[in-house]
Amino acid sequence: MLRCFDFSIAVLIAVFVLIITRRIGKIRLQIWQIMLGGAAAVILSGSISPENAFKSINADVMLFLTGMFVIGEALHKSGYLTHLSYHLFRRARSVDGLVLMVLYSMGLLSAFLMNDTLAVIGPPLMLFFADNHRINPRLLLLALAYAITIGSVCSPIGNPQNLLVALGGGIGNPFLTFFRYLLLPYLINLFITYLILKLFYREHFHDQTLRHMREPIKDKNLARLSRLSLLAVVALVGIKIMGFFLGSNWNFSLTHIALISAAPLLLFSRRRFQILKNIDWATLTFFAAMFVLMAAVWGSGFFQGIIVLLKITLSSPAMILSLSVVISQFISNVPFVALFLPLLQHINAGATSMMALAAGSTIAGNLTLIGAASNVIILQGAEKRGQSISFWEFFRIGLPLTIVNLLVYWFFLVVV
């Protein structure tokens, strides 16, 4: 009989394989069903106790996602999202222009609104463009996924792991430090993403002129509340950024931002129950199950042992970048950073090493579908609306993209 430690690793491998194949025999599996099965397996085997499994579920993440899902669903149902998109993207007259605009606009927004926020509201918008302009929906969904991953690298509030580095890495001014080291690589990597997408999807970059139509609002009352919620997100994030610069103690969490912003919809919309019913419960189930499985794997000590064995190279930004990308595929980037950060602090690592940790753990999301939470949110959002991206399609583009991305970060962190 396998020890609990061995069994949790075996379950992790099985989950990884099933996410790649997405089926057992003739039965097609949803990604949330696979992760839920993995969580159930480690609980039933004793790899993690039910009590510890419950404690492992990060309430902040679950509440943040719930709040953002409420806002995203309201934006979509009211028609305000597509109405707003006309003003944002009407100057894109070609597929090339639209893809570039998606990459840079979503990349910029993800640096300040957090990548998971854009992952929630982005899929219906990408599918709207794909349907209206006869563009391969997977091309736009992949552009969205890669954009918000790369975009979130350059800001301390772009994603949870960057926030850990900013708060616990001994960085004097997080925003200035992140921008100094990672802003230029971010701009270059977004353009590289455009080139790689055009290489793989060249037949889908048709030369027809795109004609954007102003979409009518479907529900004016819901649209007003949706706009209020969206403005609240922007305003509260702005206050959070000011708190960073001013060193204020009243800095609040992203969970507070999501719940406060969703409050107008939950309190004043007559469609509140319809909105709650239609939010992406499958993705919430996936994340709850993922936390349980990751906690069981983390408790095995397997990956900690690997990192300790390689501690003699911890001072190398190249090694930090590589380790971050590889290990984040298996245990998620946030717990990886939580473990790796104290090791870097122990050897008095400087800002370059901290930026390598932030960049590597985030850009890991470009390698596979399960390398970033935002990828899973985009996938579930697309499947909810009848579209999908396979593991292999994501990986065949993500592999060369991630390699080039890493080389760009290595050049700017080590050579320049």
N, C-alpha and C positions, 0 to 999 in steps of 0.2 A: 504493500500500500504506500502511495506517495505521501511524503510529509506535506503539511499544509503549505510550507514555503514552496515546494516543488509544484504543488497543485495549482496555486495561484498563478505561477508563471505559465503553467500549461494552459490554464483557462485564458490568460492574456493572449497567448499564441493562437489558441482556437478562435477567439473573438476577432483577432487581426485577420486570420485566414477567411473567416466567414464574411467579414466586411468586404474583403476583396472579391469573393465569389458571389455573395449575396443570395445563396441558395443552398438547401440541403436536398439532394435529389432533384425532384421536380417542384419542390416547394420554394417559392421566392420569399426571401426574408427582408423585412424593413430593418434599417440600421438600428433603430431604437429597440427592436425585438432582440437583436443579437446582443446588444449591450445589457439589456435587462436579463437575458439568459445567463450572461457571464456573471452579473452581480448575484443572481440567485444561486449559481453554482458555488461561488466562494463562501456565501453565507451557509448553505446547506452542508458544505464540506467541513465547516469549522475554521476555515482560513481567516475569517473575521467574525466576531460575535455580532448578533443582531443589534445589540446596544451600540457597539463601535461603528457598525454600518450606518446606523441612524445618525450618529454624531459626525460621521465623515461627510455627510451631505452638506455642502456649503450653502447655508441659508441666504447669504448675501447675493451669491450668484443666481440662485433660484428666484429670489425676489426681484433682482435687477432684470433678469430675462422676462419674468412675468409682466413687469411694468412696461418694458419696451415692446413686448408682444401686443399688449393692449393698445399702445399708441400706434404701432405698425398696422394692426388690424383695422383700427378706426380710420387711419389715413387711406387705406386701401378701399374700405367699404364706402366711405364718403365720396370717393372720387377726387379728393384733394391732392393725393400723391401724383396722379397722372396730370391733373390740372397744373400743379406746380412744376412738373417736369417740362412742360412746354416752355416756360420762362427760362429754365436752366439749360436746356439742350437744343433749343430751336435753331441755334447757329451751326449745329453740326449738319452739314449738307451731304456727307458721304459716310460710308461705313468706317473708313479710316478716321474721319473726324469724330464720329460718335464713340468709337473705341478709345481714342486718345482722350476725349472729354470724360468718359466714364472712368478711365484709369486715373487721371489727374484730379478730377473733382472728388471722386470717392476716396482716393488716396489722401487728399488734403483734409476732407471732413473726418476721416477715421483717426487722424492724428489728434483731434480735439474732442470728437463725440464718442470715441472708443469704437473699435472695430466691430464689436458685437452689435452695436446700435445700427450700424449700416448694414450688417448682415441680416437684420430683422426686416428693415424697410426696403432693402435693395432688390430682392428677387422679383416681387410683383412688377417693379419698374422695369427691370431688364426683360422680363417676359412680355411686357406691354410693348417695348421697343421692337423686340424680336417679331412679334405678331404684326405690328403695324408696318414694319419696313422689310419684312421677309428676310430676316437675318437668323442664322443658326442660333437658337437660344443658348446652347452650350457655350458658344463663343462669348456671349455677353455675360453669362453667369460666371465663367472662368475669369473674365476681365474684372468683374466685381470682386471675386474671391482673392485674386492676386493683388488687386489694388488696395484693398483694405488691410491686407496683411503687411504689404510693403509700407503703406502709408502710416500704419500705427507704430512702425519701428522708431520713427524720428521724434516721438513725443513721450514724456514721462507718464502721460495719462492716456496714451493710445491703446493700451491693453493692460490687463492685471499684472503680468510679469514685469513690464516696464515700471509700473508703480512700485512693485517690490524693490526693484533695483534703485529707483529714485529715492525711496524712503529709507532703505537699509544699506545702501552702498557707500555711504559717506560722501555723497556728491554735494558740493557746496550750493550751486544753483542748477537744479535739475533741467529746467527748460533750456538755459543757455548751453549747458554741457551736451545735452542730447542734440540740439541744433548744430552745435559746433562740429561734432563728430559724425552725425548721421543724416543731416539735411541734404547735402550734396549727393551722397550715395543713394538716398531715397529718390531724388529726381532722376538720376541716371538709371536706376533699376526699374522705374516705371516705364521709361522709354524702351529699355531692353525687353520688358514684358510685352509691349506693343509689337516689337520686331519678332519675338518668338511666336506670339499668337498669330501674326500674319504669316509666318513660315508654315505653321501647322494647319491653318485654316484659310490659306490663300484663295481657294476656290469660293469661299464665302464672303470675300471682300469685293462684292460686286460694285460696278461703277455707276449705278443708277443714283440719281439725285434723291436725297431723302426729303420728304415733305412732311413737316410736323403740323398736326392739327391741334387746335386748342380744345381740350376735352372739357365737357360740361361737368359741373358739380352734381353729384347724384343725390346727396343729402346735405342741404345747406346748414342745418343745425349741427349735425355731426361734423361737418367740415369746419365750422367755427370753433368747436371744442377741440378738434384735432389740431388746428392751427395754434390754438392757445397752448395745447400740450407740447407741440413742437417748439414754440417760442420759449416755453418754460425750460425745456431741455437745454436750448442754446444759452439762455440767460444763466441758468444754474451752473453749467459748465464754465461759462465766463467767470462767474464768481469763484469757482474752484481754481481756475487758472490764476486769478488775482491772489487767492490765498497762498498759492505756491510762491509767487513773486514776493509777497509781503511777509512770508513766514508766519502767517496767521494761524492761531490755534482753532479757529472756527471752521477750518476746512472740513467739509462733510463728504460722505461716501457716495459712490456712484449708485448704490442702492437707493439712497435718499433721493437722488436726482430722478431716477426712474419712477419711484412711487409717487413723489410729489407731482411730477409732470403728468402721470396717468390719472391723478385724482380728479381733475375736471370731468374726464370721460366717465369714470366710475361713479361719480356723485351726481352728475347733471344730465347725462345722456339717457334717453329712454331706451336705447338699444344696448345698454350696459351688459345685460345678460346674454344677448346674442353675440356681443363682442367677446365676452369671456368664454362662451361655448366654442367659438371658432378660433381662438388663439392656438398656437402650435403646442398642444399638450404632448405630442410625440417627442418633440425636441426636449421638453422639460423632463420627460421620463428618461430620455437618453442621458441627460446630464446627471440626474440623480443616481442612475445606475452606474455611470462612469465614475462618479466620486467613490462609490462603494468598491468597485473593482480596483481603482487606483490605490485606495487605502489598503486593500488586502495585499496588493503587489508591493506597495511601499513597506508594509510591515514585514515582508519576507527578507528585506535587507539585500536583495540580489543586486539591484542597481547601485545602491550605496557602496557595496563591495567593489563593483567595477570602478566607480569613481575614485575610491580610496587607492586602488591598485595603480591608478594613473596619476596620482597626486604630484608626482615629480614634474609633470608638464603643465601644471595648472596655471603657471604664469604666462604661458604662450597664448596670445589672442587667437592664433590659428587653431590651436587645440580646443580652446573654449568654443569657438565658432562651430567646429566639427562635432564635438561632443553634444553641444546644445541641440543641433539639428537631429542627430541620430537618436539620442535618448528621449527627446521630446516626442518622438513618434510612438513610444511605448508607454510612457508614464504621464504624458501631458506636460506642457511647458511650465505651468505655474508651480506644481510640486517640484519639478526639476530645479527651477530657479530658487525655490525656498530652501532646497538642500545645498545647492552649489554656492549660493551667496555667502554663507558663513565660512566656507572653505576659502573663498577668495579674500574675505576679510582677515582670516587667520594668517595669510601670507602677505598682508598689507598690499593687496593688489590696487593699482591705480585706476584712474578714470578710463583708460584705454581698455583694460580687462573688463571693467563693468559694462562698457558700451558693447564689447564683443559678446558678453553674456546676454544683454538685451537684444542685440541684433540677431544672434544665432538662435536663441530660443523662440523668437518671433518668426523669423524667416523660415523656420521649420515647417510652418503652416503651408508653405508653397510646395512642399515635397509630396505629401499625401493628403487624401481627404480627411483623415483623422489627425493630422498634424496640428490642427487649430480648431478651437471651438467654433469660430466664425464659419469655417468650411461646412461643419455639420449643420449649422443653422441655415446656411444657404441651400444645402442639399435638401434638408427637410422642407424648407419653404418652397423649393422648386417641385419636389415630389407631391406636395400638397396641391399643387396646381397642374399636375399631369406631366411634368418634365423631370429629367434626372441627369446625373453625371455619374459615369461608372468610375470605380477606383482606378482602373487602368488608363482611362482617358485622362483623368486628372494627373496620374503619375507620369505618363509619357511626355507631358508638357512640363509638369512640375520638376522632373529630374534635371533636365538641362537648365531650366530657369533657376532652380535653387543653386546649382553649381556656379552659374554665372553671378548670381546675387552674392554668394559667399566670396567669390573672387573680388568683386567690387568692394565689399565691406573690408576684406582683408587688405586690399590695396590702400584704402583710406585710413584704416586703423593702424597699419604696420609700416607701410612704405612711405606714405606722405608725411 
